[in-house]
Amino acid sequence: MMLEKVPVDMLKLDNPSHVGIAVEDVRAVAGDMAHSFGVGPFGIREVATPAHRGTVRGEAAAYTLRFGYARCGPITLELIEPVAGETIYDEFLAERGPGLHHLGFICDSTLDEELERYRRAGYRPLMTHRREDTRYGWAYLDTGQGFLIEILCDPPLGWWQSRSLAEDLKGPLGEMGTSEDQDGPGGR
């Protein structure tokens, strides 16, 4: 078998960050994962995205999501529960029920730069969130292969690194509360 190099101008996913799982109740699933499989502790937080910083299928959208994060070996698990507003998570849960929603990848460029690369390749974002510094944020894209990818575009020492996810999510984060301007992955 011969391996081929990926051309420089092609899209390249080379920095995986997490596995996103859509759920109906983050706290219940986090408790079940801890009890049944020893996964956790989970850090749980709620993020409200105002319409001027969020889109769903190309339209401005306000929404609130509840997240639960935990490390499971080398993998970060991200549980996502839609709380308010219409999101692609609501669609997913209505059509498929709870389950694997996306694979998250960290990107080195700004969100607009990254989205432009994907647009040139024929991909359109299903849902976006811009951080307070609107050059950065995240977006979900349909791969056409039965799953979504999430691109996370953060400045150096962005949310993941600056919070260090409580030492890489090895220790308890506890309840982080709700904040419209508090950014994190998926809510980012």
Z-matrix of the N, CA and C atoms (Angstrom, degrees):
N
C 1 1.444
C 2 1.521 1 108.90
N 3 1.318 2 116.10 1 131.37
C 4 1.454 3 121.10 2 -178.65
C 5 1.524 4 109.97 3 -103.68
N 6 1.332 5 117.24 4 129.01
C 7 1.452 6 121.83 5 177.34
C 8 1.518 7 109.20 6 -91.80
N 9 1.327 8 115.59 7 136.76
C 10 1.451 9 119.93 8 179.57
C 11 1.513 10 109.70 9 -107.25
N 12 1.332 11 116.28 10 147.03
C 13 1.455 12 120.99 11 175.64
C 14 1.521 13 109.04 12 -74.74
N 15 1.331 14 115.50 13 147.18
C 16 1.463 15 120.66 14 176.38
C 17 1.522 16 107.58 15 -82.50
N 18 1.342 17 117.74 16 124.91
C 19 1.473 18 119.60 17 177.90
C 20 1.530 19 110.91 18 -57.96
N 21 1.322 20 116.27 19 145.84
C 22 1.458 21 122.43 20 -176.92
C 23 1.524 22 112.28 21 -56.60
N 24 1.332 23 118.00 22 -36.13
C 25 1.460 24 120.94 23 -175.77
C 26 1.527 25 113.24 24 -83.61
N 27 1.318 26 118.79 25 -0.82
C 28 1.458 27 121.55 26 178.68
C 29 1.522 28 110.28 27 -86.13
N 30 1.313 29 115.82 28 159.06
C 31 1.455 30 120.98 29 174.10
C 32 1.515 31 108.36 30 -68.19
N 33 1.319 32 116.42 31 142.76
C 34 1.453 33 119.60 32 -178.73
C 35 1.519 34 108.95 33 -142.72
N 36 1.318 35 115.91 34 121.02
C 37 1.452 36 121.80 35 176.30
C 38 1.522 37 107.40 36 -100.66
N 39 1.334 38 115.96 37 105.15
C 40 1.455 39 117.07 38 -174.86
C 41 1.525 40 114.17 39 -131.41
N 42 1.330 41 118.40 40 9.00
C 43 1.453 42 119.77 41 -179.55
C 44 1.530 43 109.83 42 -135.71
N 45 1.346 44 117.97 43 72.95
C 46 1.470 45 120.06 44 -177.97
C 47 1.522 46 111.13 45 -65.09
N 48 1.340 47 115.61 46 141.91
C 49 1.463 48 119.04 47 -179.03
C 50 1.519 49 113.45 48 -120.38
N 51 1.348 50 118.05 49 -32.55
C 52 1.462 51 118.56 50 -176.37
C 53 1.522 52 112.39 51 -166.24
N 54 1.326 53 114.10 52 169.43
C 55 1.460 54 122.84 53 172.92
C 56 1.520 55 106.27 54 -114.33
N 57 1.334 56 117.65 55 123.90
C 58 1.459 57 122.44 56 -179.06
C 59 1.519 58 111.34 57 -97.72
N 60 1.326 59 116.47 58 130.67
C 61 1.459 60 122.40 59 -178.63
C 62 1.528 61 108.62 60 -123.49
N 63 1.327 62 117.07 61 120.71
C 64 1.464 63 121.94 62 178.14
C 65 1.522 64 108.39 63 -78.99
N 66 1.339 65 115.99 64 131.25
C 67 1.459 66 121.47 65 -178.88
C 68 1.524 67 109.66 66 -136.78
N 69 1.317 68 115.51 67 163.37
C 70 1.461 69 119.74 68 177.87
C 71 1.518 70 112.24 69 -91.15
N 72 1.338 71 118.12 70 -20.71
C 73 1.462 72 122.10 71 -178.92
C 74 1.528 73 108.59 72 -150.71
N 75 1.333 74 116.76 73 100.79
C 76 1.459 75 121.42 74 -176.74
C 77 1.516 76 111.69 75 -57.94
N 78 1.320 77 117.24 76 -46.43
C 79 1.465 78 119.60 77 -176.10
C 80 1.534 79 111.31 78 -62.56
N 81 1.324 80 116.45 79 -42.16
C 82 1.468 81 120.15 80 179.86
C 83 1.525 82 111.13 81 -65.19
N 84 1.328 83 117.12 82 -45.40
C 85 1.468 84 120.18 83 -178.99
C 86 1.522 85 110.21 84 -67.19
N 87 1.343 86 117.69 85 -41.01
C 88 1.469 87 120.15 86 177.43
C 89 1.530 88 110.02 87 -59.65
N 90 1.336 89 117.10 88 -42.48
C 91 1.460 90 120.81 89 177.62
C 92 1.511 91 112.05 90 -63.45
N 93 1.335 92 116.36 91 -43.19
C 94 1.470 93 120.29 92 177.97
C 95 1.522 94 111.65 93 -63.45
N 96 1.341 95 116.90 94 -42.37
C 97 1.469 96 120.63 95 -179.84
C 98 1.531 97 110.23 96 -63.75
N 99 1.332 98 116.55 97 -40.16
C 100 1.462 99 120.34 98 179.56
C 101 1.529 100 110.33 99 -67.53
N 102 1.319 101 116.94 100 -46.62
C 103 1.462 102 121.44 101 -177.31
C 104 1.532 103 112.04 102 -69.14
N 105 1.325 104 117.20 103 -47.01
C 106 1.469 105 121.26 104 -174.51
C 107 1.519 106 114.22 105 -80.96
N 108 1.342 107 116.72 106 -34.24
C 109 1.466 108 119.36 107 -171.64
C 110 1.522 109 114.90 108 -125.65
N 111 1.336 110 117.26 109 0.02
C 112 1.460 111 119.54 110 178.98
C 113 1.514 112 113.68 111 70.58
N 114 1.339 113 118.14 112 22.03
C 115 1.457 114 122.12 113 -179.87
C 116 1.526 115 108.57 114 -89.56
N 117 1.316 116 116.25 115 133.43
C 118 1.453 117 120.13 116 176.71
C 119 1.509 118 109.98 117 137.24
N 120 1.305 119 116.14 118 -173.83
C 121 1.461 120 126.73 119 6.16
C 122 1.522 121 111.76 120 -74.03
N 123 1.307 122 115.49 121 156.33
C 124 1.452 123 122.72 122 177.61
C 125 1.520 124 109.99 123 -96.33
N 126 1.317 125 116.38 124 133.79
C 127 1.457 126 121.90 125 168.64
C 128 1.515 127 106.52 126 -89.62
N 129 1.322 128 117.55 127 127.80
C 130 1.468 129 120.80 128 -176.78
C 131 1.513 130 108.99 129 -117.53
N 132 1.337 131 115.64 130 133.11
C 133 1.459 132 120.76 131 178.55
C 134 1.515 133 109.91 132 -148.06
N 135 1.301 134 115.63 133 157.35
C 136 1.459 135 122.72 134 177.43
C 137 1.518 136 108.16 135 -116.08
N 138 1.326 137 117.17 136 136.84
C 139 1.458 138 121.26 137 179.96
C 140 1.521 139 109.07 138 -127.61
N 141 1.330 140 115.87 139 123.41
C 142 1.462 141 122.34 140 176.24
C 143 1.518 142 108.41 141 -98.27
N 144 1.311 143 116.79 142 122.71
C 145 1.457 144 122.47 143 178.95
C 146 1.528 145 108.61 144 -104.19
N 147 1.336 146 118.41 145 118.24
C 148 1.465 147 120.02 146 178.07
C 149 1.527 148 110.83 147 -74.38
N 150 1.326 149 117.03 148 156.91
C 151 1.472 150 121.77 149 -175.63
C 152 1.528 151 112.68 150 -59.58
N 153 1.311 152 119.11 151 -28.76
C 154 1.467 153 119.63 152 -179.98
C 155 1.530 154 112.17 153 -74.90
N 156 1.344 155 117.37 154 -7.59
C 157 1.463 156 120.34 155 177.90
C 158 1.515 157 113.67 156 -121.35
N 159 1.349 158 118.36 157 1.04
C 160 1.457 159 120.13 158 -177.92
C 161 1.518 160 112.44 159 -130.87
N 162 1.329 161 115.39 160 151.58
C 163 1.471 162 121.34 161 173.53
C 164 1.517 163 109.03 162 -137.41
N 165 1.326 164 115.22 163 151.20
C 166 1.457 165 122.84 164 169.91
C 167 1.523 166 105.73 165 -132.95
N 168 1.312 167 116.02 166 120.30
C 169 1.469 168 123.55 167 -178.23
C 170 1.532 169 112.06 168 51.43
N 171 1.338 170 115.33 169 42.53
C 172 1.454 171 121.89 170 174.23
C 173 1.521 172 116.04 171 84.79
N 174 1.319 173 118.02 172 -4.92
C 175 1.466 174 121.88 173 -179.57
C 176 1.530 175 109.89 174 -107.25
N 177 1.343 176 116.15 175 142.73
C 178 1.460 177 120.20 176 176.22
C 179 1.525 178 109.02 177 -55.72
N 180 1.329 179 116.75 178 137.23
C 181 1.458 180 120.41 179 -176.72
C 182 1.528 181 110.55 180 -151.25
N 183 1.317 182 115.20 181 134.42
C 184 1.466 183 121.39 182 171.30
C 185 1.522 184 107.44 183 -98.00
N 186 1.309 185 116.21 184 138.06
C 187 1.463 186 119.77 185 179.26
C 188 1.518 187 110.09 186 -157.12
N 189 1.310 188 115.21 187 159.34
C 190 1.461 189 122.06 188 176.23
C 191 1.519 190 108.14 189 -126.94
N 192 1.323 191 115.17 190 133.81
C 193 1.456 192 121.93 191 179.58
C 194 1.520 193 109.20 192 -126.41
N 195 1.322 194 116.20 193 145.97
C 196 1.466 195 121.96 194 173.14
C 197 1.522 196 106.69 195 -107.48
N 198 1.322 197 115.32 196 132.41
C 199 1.462 198 121.95 197 -178.08
C 200 1.518 199 110.88 198 -118.56
N 201 1.307 200 115.69 199 148.00
C 202 1.454 201 122.38 200 169.85
C 203 1.519 202 107.56 201 -129.86
N 204 1.343 203 117.40 202 129.47
C 205 1.462 204 122.06 203 -177.95
C 206 1.517 205 110.37 204 -121.84
N 207 1.319 206 116.36 205 136.19
C 208 1.465 207 121.26 206 173.94
C 209 1.518 208 109.30 207 -152.82
N 210 1.319 209 114.91 208 151.09
C 211 1.457 210 120.14 209 173.83
C 212 1.513 211 108.24 210 -89.31
N 213 1.320 212 114.64 211 141.64
C 214 1.461 213 122.36 212 175.17
C 215 1.529 214 104.36 213 -133.84
N 216 1.323 215 116.37 214 90.09
C 217 1.465 216 119.72 215 -172.33
C 218 1.517 217 108.75 216 64.13
N 219 1.327 218 117.70 217 -130.48
C 220 1.459 219 120.06 218 -178.92
C 221 1.531 220 113.72 219 -82.73
N 222 1.320 221 117.73 220 -0.44
C 223 1.463 222 122.00 221 -174.01
C 224 1.519 223 110.62 222 -105.31
N 225 1.338 224 116.74 223 136.91
C 226 1.459 225 121.18 224 170.09
C 227 1.521 226 107.10 225 -94.21
N 228 1.323 227 115.71 226 126.34
C 229 1.462 228 121.00 227 174.67
C 230 1.523 229 107.72 228 -96.05
N 231 1.313 230 115.75 229 133.46
C 232 1.459 231 122.00 230 177.49
C 233 1.529 232 107.04 231 -120.39
N 234 1.319 233 116.68 232 113.85
C 235 1.460 234 121.50 233 174.66
C 236 1.519 235 106.92 234 -93.62
N 237 1.340 236 117.84 235 135.77
C 238 1.464 237 121.55 236 -177.40
C 239 1.515 238 109.63 237 -129.50
N 240 1.334 239 115.35 238 126.32
C 241 1.467 240 122.90 239 178.22
C 242 1.530 241 108.71 240 -121.73
N 243 1.334 242 118.37 241 121.95
C 244 1.467 243 119.05 242 174.40
C 245 1.531 244 109.18 243 -70.89
N 246 1.335 245 116.18 244 133.52
C 247 1.461 246 121.00 245 -177.71
C 248 1.524 247 111.08 246 -110.98
N 249 1.336 248 116.93 247 -45.57
C 250 1.466 249 120.90 248 -178.59
C 251 1.522 250 109.71 249 -148.23
N 252 1.325 251 116.59 250 151.47
C 253 1.458 252 121.66 251 -178.04
C 254 1.520 253 110.34 252 82.22
N 255 1.316 254 116.12 253 165.41
C 256 1.467 255 121.43 254 178.54
C 257 1.522 256 109.15 255 -94.38
N 258 1.320 257 116.32 256 127.66
C 259 1.464 258 121.63 257 -178.31
C 260 1.525 259 110.19 258 -134.12
N 261 1.314 260 115.65 259 172.36
C 262 1.460 261 119.38 260 175.57
C 263 1.525 262 110.78 261 -70.03
N 264 1.335 263 117.26 262 -18.32
C 265 1.468 264 120.02 263 175.22
C 266 1.519 265 110.62 264 -68.82
N 267 1.349 266 116.87 265 -39.90
C 268 1.470 267 120.30 266 176.85
C 269 1.521 268 110.08 267 -60.18
N 270 1.337 269 116.65 268 -44.27
C 271 1.470 270 121.56 269 178.93
C 272 1.525 271 110.28 270 -60.96
N 273 1.321 272 115.75 271 -47.14
C 274 1.463 273 121.33 272 -178.58
C 275 1.527 274 110.89 273 -59.39
N 276 1.332 275 116.42 274 -49.34
C 277 1.464 276 120.44 275 -178.42
C 278 1.526 277 111.56 276 -63.82
N 279 1.349 278 117.50 277 -38.41
C 280 1.468 279 120.71 278 179.27
C 281 1.526 280 111.75 279 -67.38
N 282 1.334 281 116.98 280 -38.10
C 283 1.461 282 121.50 281 -176.69
C 284 1.528 283 113.29 282 -84.11
N 285 1.332 284 117.27 283 -37.95
C 286 1.466 285 120.79 284 -171.39
C 287 1.514 286 114.99 285 -120.63
N 288 1.331 287 116.67 286 -19.28
C 289 1.453 288 119.47 287 -171.71
C 290 1.517 289 109.52 288 82.63
N 291 1.326 290 117.77 289 -179.24
C 292 1.459 291 120.82 290 -179.12
C 293 1.527 292 111.98 291 -60.34
N 294 1.332 293 115.62 292 147.21
C 295 1.455 294 119.13 293 176.45
C 296 1.510 295 113.52 294 163.39
N 297 1.330 296 114.62 295 -176.45
C 298 1.463 297 122.16 296 -179.66
C 299 1.520 298 109.19 297 -58.39
N 300 1.315 299 116.92 298 123.18
C 301 1.457 300 122.46 299 -176.15
C 302 1.522 301 112.51 300 -106.44
N 303 1.323 302 117.39 301 -45.76
C 304 1.465 303 119.22 302 -176.17
C 305 1.527 304 111.77 303 -157.74
N 306 1.328 305 113.62 304 166.64
C 307 1.459 306 123.42 305 170.23
C 308 1.519 307 106.25 306 -112.73
N 309 1.332 308 116.99 307 129.62
C 310 1.461 309 120.91 308 -177.89
C 311 1.517 310 111.63 309 -99.30
N 312 1.336 311 114.70 310 140.25
C 313 1.464 312 121.56 311 -179.55
C 314 1.522 313 109.69 312 -132.73
N 315 1.326 314 116.63 313 134.15
C 316 1.460 315 122.24 314 177.39
C 317 1.526 316 108.56 315 -84.09
N 318 1.336 317 115.57 316 135.69
C 319 1.466 318 121.93 317 179.18
C 320 1.527 319 109.23 318 -116.24
N 321 1.315 320 116.20 319 154.13
C 322 1.464 321 120.91 320 -177.22
C 323 1.522 322 113.95 321 -91.96
N 324 1.327 323 118.52 322 -9.95
C 325 1.458 324 120.65 323 -175.82
C 326 1.529 325 111.01 324 -103.92
N 327 1.337 326 115.77 325 178.76
C 328 1.460 327 119.49 326 176.76
C 329 1.523 328 109.34 327 -72.51
N 330 1.324 329 116.32 328 164.45
C 331 1.458 330 120.19 329 -179.61
C 332 1.525 331 110.98 330 -61.96
N 333 1.323 332 118.15 331 -43.98
C 334 1.469 333 119.86 332 179.79
C 335 1.525 334 112.01 333 -62.42
N 336 1.321 335 117.33 334 -41.14
C 337 1.465 336 120.33 335 177.96
C 338 1.520 337 111.18 336 -62.84
N 339 1.318 338 115.41 337 -43.66
C 340 1.466 339 119.82 338 -178.68
C 341 1.533 340 110.52 339 -67.79
N 342 1.333 341 116.84 340 -44.94
C 343 1.471 342 119.63 341 179.02
C 344 1.524 343 111.55 342 -61.58
N 345 1.315 344 117.39 343 -36.49
C 346 1.470 345 120.26 344 177.96
C 347 1.528 346 110.57 345 -63.96
N 348 1.317 347 117.65 346 -40.43
C 349 1.468 348 120.56 347 176.86
C 350 1.524 349 110.32 348 -59.93
N 351 1.337 350 116.52 349 -43.33
C 352 1.467 351 120.28 350 179.94
C 353 1.526 352 111.40 351 -70.17
N 354 1.330 353 117.66 352 -37.64
C 355 1.476 354 120.26 353 177.21
C 356 1.530 355 110.79 354 -60.86
N 357 1.321 356 116.96 355 -43.13
C 358 1.470 357 120.80 356 178.46
C 359 1.524 358 111.44 357 -60.69
N 360 1.321 359 116.73 358 -29.01
C 361 1.473 360 121.52 359 179.21
C 362 1.530 361 111.92 360 -89.41
N 363 1.350 362 117.31 361 1.06
C 364 1.457 363 120.86 362 175.86
C 365 1.517 364 115.92 363 96.66
N 366 1.336 365 118.36 364 9.49
C 367 1.461 366 121.68 365 -179.53
C 368 1.523 367 110.55 366 -101.23
N 369 1.332 368 116.02 367 142.18
C 370 1.459 369 122.33 368 176.80
C 371 1.521 370 108.70 369 -121.94
N 372 1.338 371 117.09 370 141.03
C 373 1.468 372 118.49 371 179.80
C 374 1.524 373 111.95 372 -69.15
N 375 1.316 374 116.05 373 137.69
C 376 1.460 375 121.66 374 175.91
C 377 1.524 376 110.88 375 -84.36
N 378 1.338 377 115.40 376 -34.17
C 379 1.463 378 120.60 377 -177.81
C 380 1.522 379 107.53 378 -156.73
N 381 1.338 380 116.48 379 139.34
C 382 1.461 381 120.51 380 179.39
C 383 1.523 382 110.99 381 -133.45
N 384 1.316 383 113.57 382 160.94
C 385 1.466 384 122.21 383 172.73
C 386 1.519 385 106.24 384 -142.41
N 387 1.317 386 116.10 385 129.64
C 388 1.465 387 120.86 386 175.05
C 389 1.518 388 108.39 387 -106.07
N 390 1.311 389 114.24 388 139.56
C 391 1.458 390 120.14 389 178.57
C 392 1.536 391 109.27 390 -76.54
N 393 1.332 392 116.48 391 177.23
C 394 1.468 393 119.35 392 177.07
C 395 1.517 394 110.19 393 -54.32
N 396 1.320 395 117.49 394 -45.21
C 397 1.458 396 121.92 395 170.50
C 398 1.525 397 104.69 396 -82.39
N 399 1.328 398 116.83 397 98.06
C 400 1.466 399 121.97 398 -167.65
C 401 1.525 400 114.41 399 -66.82
N 402 1.314 401 118.11 400 -2.65
C 403 1.466 402 119.13 401 172.99
C 404 1.525 403 110.30 402 -69.05
N 405 1.328 404 116.05 403 -18.73
C 406 1.452 405 120.75 404 -173.62
C 407 1.522 406 111.46 405 -119.76
N 408 1.326 407 115.80 406 159.68
C 409 1.449 408 121.11 407 179.75
C 410 1.515 409 110.16 408 160.22
N 411 1.333 410 115.41 409 -151.91
C 412 1.457 411 120.80 410 -178.14
C 413 1.512 412 110.11 411 -146.75
N 414 1.326 413 115.67 412 161.01
C 415 1.468 414 121.53 413 179.24
C 416 1.520 415 109.45 414 -151.36
N 417 1.333 416 115.07 415 148.25
C 418 1.464 417 121.69 416 174.79
C 419 1.517 418 108.55 417 -103.44
N 420 1.328 419 115.34 418 138.44
C 421 1.453 420 122.30 419 179.02
C 422 1.521 421 109.14 420 -131.86
N 423 1.321 422 116.14 421 139.91
C 424 1.465 423 121.51 422 177.74
C 425 1.518 424 108.46 423 -83.51
N 426 1.313 425 117.11 424 125.34
C 427 1.469 426 121.41 425 -179.01
C 428 1.528 427 112.65 426 -78.58
N 429 1.336 428 116.39 427 -16.95
C 430 1.456 429 119.60 428 -173.57
C 431 1.522 430 111.76 429 78.31
N 432 1.327 431 116.45 430 5.31
C 433 1.467 432 121.83 431 -178.33
C 434 1.526 433 111.76 432 -113.09
N 435 1.338 434 117.11 433 15.08
C 436 1.458 435 120.18 434 178.05
C 437 1.521 436 114.79 435 93.59
N 438 1.332 437 117.65 436 5.06
C 439 1.460 438 120.59 437 176.02
C 440 1.522 439 109.06 438 -148.22
N 441 1.332 440 115.62 439 163.30
C 442 1.459 441 121.79 440 179.36
C 443 1.519 442 110.01 441 -103.78
N 444 1.330 443 115.03 442 158.84
C 445 1.456 444 120.65 443 167.97
C 446 1.520 445 107.08 444 -117.26
N 447 1.305 446 115.12 445 151.39
C 448 1.457 447 121.19 446 172.97
C 449 1.515 448 106.36 447 -117.01
N 450 1.327 449 116.22 448 127.83
C 451 1.455 450 120.09 449 174.69
C 452 1.525 451 107.25 450 -101.32
N 453 1.327 452 115.54 451 127.87
C 454 1.459 453 123.02 452 -179.60
C 455 1.521 454 108.11 453 -109.35
N 456 1.307 455 116.34 454 113.87
C 457 1.457 456 121.40 455 -177.65
C 458 1.520 457 108.37 456 -112.25
N 459 1.305 458 116.44 457 107.08
C 460 1.455 459 122.50 458 -177.98
C 461 1.511 460 110.38 459 -126.17
N 462 1.340 461 116.35 460 153.33
C 463 1.467 462 118.55 461 173.59
C 464 1.522 463 108.88 462 -70.02
N 465 1.329 464 117.11 463 166.85
C 466 1.467 465 118.03 464 174.12
C 467 1.524 466 108.48 465 -53.96
N 468 1.303 467 116.17 466 140.93
C 469 1.461 468 122.95 467 -175.14
C 470 1.519 469 110.86 468 55.37
N 471 1.332 470 115.43 469 48.60
C 472 1.464 471 121.77 470 176.95
C 473 1.518 472 111.19 471 -74.69
N 474 1.307 473 116.55 472 -164.52
C 475 1.454 474 122.60 473 -174.22
C 476 1.524 475 112.18 474 -52.05
N 477 1.331 476 116.41 475 -48.08
C 478 1.467 477 119.51 476 -177.23
C 479 1.517 478 111.09 477 -59.11
N 480 1.337 479 116.14 478 -46.34
C 481 1.451 480 119.40 479 -174.23
C 482 1.527 481 112.33 480 -80.69
N 483 1.344 482 118.08 481 -41.80
C 484 1.453 483 119.91 482 -174.52
C 485 1.521 484 112.00 483 -68.21
N 486 1.304 485 117.85 484 -36.70
C 487 1.468 486 119.87 485 175.68
C 488 1.516 487 109.33 486 -82.16
N 489 1.302 488 116.17 487 -17.86
C 490 1.465 489 125.80 488 -175.24
C 491 1.518 490 111.26 489 51.70
N 492 1.325 491 114.97 490 20.39
C 493 1.458 492 121.30 491 -179.93
C 494 1.518 493 111.16 492 41.62
N 495 1.331 494 114.76 493 50.41
C 496 1.467 495 121.29 494 179.85
C 497 1.525 496 110.01 495 47.08
N 498 1.313 497 113.70 496 63.47
C 499 1.464 498 121.99 497 -178.92
C 500 1.517 499 110.88 498 58.11
N 501 1.344 500 114.25 499 56.07
C 502 1.455 501 121.81 500 175.61
C 503 1.524 502 112.25 501 63.20
N 504 1.332 503 115.78 502 34.24
C 505 1.459 504 123.26 503 177.71
C 506 1.529 505 113.26 504 62.23
N 507 1.315 506 117.31 505 24.27
C 508 1.458 507 119.02 506 177.48
C 509 1.522 508 110.61 507 -84.21
N 510 1.321 509 117.02 508 -23.70
C 511 1.459 510 120.40 509 179.48
C 512 1.509 511 110.12 510 -111.08
N 513 1.337 512 117.99 511 165.40
C 514 1.458 513 120.62 512 -177.69
C 515 1.520 514 112.13 513 -69.10
N 516 1.315 515 115.87 514 133.24
C 517 1.450 516 121.06 515 175.03
C 518 1.518 517 110.14 516 -90.05
N 519 1.311 518 117.01 517 -25.96
C 520 1.453 519 120.34 518 -178.37
C 521 1.517 520 111.31 519 71.14
N 522 1.297 521 116.16 520 -172.04
C 523 1.466 522 121.13 521 178.64
C 524 1.515 523 108.43 522 -74.52
N 525 1.318 524 116.67 523 123.78
C 526 1.451 525 120.99 524 -178.24
C 527 1.523 526 112.39 525 -95.98
N 528 1.312 527 117.96 526 -8.72
C 529 1.455 528 120.05 527 178.35
C 530 1.504 529 113.36 528 81.96
N 531 1.326 530 115.32 529 -170.72
C 532 1.458 531 122.81 530 -178.39
C 533 1.503 532 108.77 531 -116.45
N 534 1.301 533 116.97 532 136.70
C 535 1.446 534 120.60 533 175.98
C 536 1.506 535 109.55 534 -152.03
N 537 1.319 536 115.97 535 130.45
C 538 1.462 537 120.23 536 177.26
C 539 1.510 538 110.43 537 -67.88
N 540 1.320 539 117.27 538 -34.07
C 541 1.448 540 120.21 539 -174.53
C 542 1.517 541 113.44 540 -102.57
N 543 1.312 542 118.73 541 2.75
C 544 1.456 543 122.09 542 178.52
C 545 1.522 544 107.57 543 -86.72
N 546 1.327 545 116.36 544 116.03
C 547 1.462 546 119.89 545 -176.31
C 548 1.506 547 110.65 546 -100.28
N 549 1.323 548 114.75 547 147.69
C 550 1.448 549 122.17 548 175.07
C 551 1.496 550 107.52 549 -161.45
N 552 1.325 551 120.06 550 172.33
C 553 1.442 552 120.74 551 -177.41
C 554 1.501 553 111.99 552 -57.75
N 555 1.269 554 116.48 553 141.68
C 556 1.453 555 120.17 554 179.80
C 557 1.482 556 112.22 555 73.05
N 558 1.304 557 123.39 556 -14.37
C 559 1.424 558 122.81 557 -177.99
C 560 1.443 559 109.77 558 -132.99
N 561 0.664 560 61.73 559 7.41
C 562 1.211 561 113.93 560 -132.70
C 563 1.313 562 98.57 561 7.65
